[in-house]
Amino acid sequence: MTAPGQLDCVDVVDLVTDYLERALDDATVREFEAHLAICDGCDAYLDQMRGTIDRLGHVPLASLSADAVQTLVLAFRDVGR
C-alpha cells in the first residue's frame, strides 16, 4: 500500500471487498473514499461491484447442481484459514 492518505487504484481494488463488507477501519475508509472522490475509474469499479453483488450475490442453494455445490465447497474450504 502507498503512504497513508494516498491510496492508489491497486489499493482500492485490493480493499473493495472489505469496504463493501464494512470491514475497514475508519482511517482506511476515509482514504478509500477520498480516492474515489478523485478517481472516476475506481468509482465506476465500485459501482460495478455493487451491481454484480445486487444481481448475483444471492444464489439460492436449491438452484445449484450437486456438482456445483461440491465445487464451491472445495473452492472455499480454506477461506479464512
C-alpha positions as CSV (number, residue, x, y, z in Angstrom):
1,M,0.0,0.0,0.0
2,T,1.1,3.6,-0.6
3,A,1.7,6.1,2.2
4,P,-1.2,7.0,4.5
5,G,-3.7,9.2,2.8
6,Q,-2.5,8.2,-0.7
7,L,-4.3,5.0,-1.7
8,D,-3.8,4.2,-5.4
9,C,-6.1,2.3,-7.8
10,V,-4.4,-1.1,-7.0
11,D,-5.0,-0.5,-3.2
12,V,-8.7,0.3,-3.9
13,V,-9.1,-2.9,-5.9
14,D,-7.5,-4.8,-3.1
15,L,-9.7,-3.2,-0.5
16,V,-13.1,-3.1,-2.3
17,T,-14.5,-6.3,-0.8
18,D,-13.6,-5.2,2.7
19,Y,-15.0,-1.8,2.0
20,L,-18.3,-3.3,0.9
21,E,-18.4,-5.6,3.9
22,R,-17.7,-2.7,6.2
23,A,-14.5,-4.4,7.5
24,L,-12.1,-1.5,7.1
25,D,-11.1,0.8,10.0
26,D,-12.3,4.4,9.9
27,A,-9.0,5.8,8.7
28,T,-8.8,3.4,5.7
29,V,-12.5,4.2,4.8
30,R,-11.6,7.9,4.7
31,E,-8.6,7.2,2.4
32,F,-10.7,4.8,0.3
33,E,-13.5,7.4,-0.2
34,A,-11.0,10.2,-0.8
35,H,-9.5,8.2,-3.6
36,L,-13.0,7.5,-5.0
37,A,-13.7,11.2,-5.0
38,I,-10.8,11.9,-7.4
39,C,-10.8,8.7,-9.5
40,D,-13.7,8.1,-11.8
41,G,-12.3,4.7,-12.8
42,C,-12.3,3.4,-9.3
43,D,-15.7,4.9,-8.6
44,A,-17.1,3.1,-11.6
45,Y,-15.4,-0.1,-10.5
46,L,-17.1,0.2,-7.1
47,D,-20.4,0.7,-8.8
48,Q,-19.8,-2.4,-11.0
49,M,-19.0,-4.5,-7.9
50,R,-22.2,-3.3,-6.2
51,G,-24.2,-4.1,-9.3
52,T,-22.7,-7.6,-9.5
53,I,-23.5,-8.2,-5.9
54,D,-27.0,-7.0,-6.4
55,R,-27.6,-9.3,-9.4
56,L,-25.6,-12.3,-8.4
57,G,-24.9,-12.1,-4.7
58,H,-27.8,-14.3,-3.6
59,V,-27.9,-17.6,-5.5
60,P,-30.4,-20.0,-3.9
61,L,-28.6,-23.2,-2.9
62,A,-31.5,-25.2,-4.3
63,S,-30.8,-23.8,-7.8
64,L,-27.3,-25.3,-7.9
65,S,-26.4,-28.8,-9.0
66,A,-24.7,-31.2,-6.6
67,D,-21.5,-30.8,-8.7
68,A,-21.7,-27.1,-8.4
69,V,-22.1,-27.2,-4.7
70,Q,-19.2,-29.6,-4.3
71,T,-17.0,-27.4,-6.5
72,L,-17.9,-24.3,-4.4
73,V,-17.3,-26.2,-1.1
74,L,-13.8,-27.3,-2.3
75,A,-13.0,-23.8,-3.6
76,F,-13.9,-22.0,-0.4
77,R,-13.0,-24.8,2.1
78,D,-9.8,-23.0,3.2
79,V,-11.0,-19.4,3.0
80,G,-10.3,-17.6,6.3
81,R,-7.7,-20.0,7.5
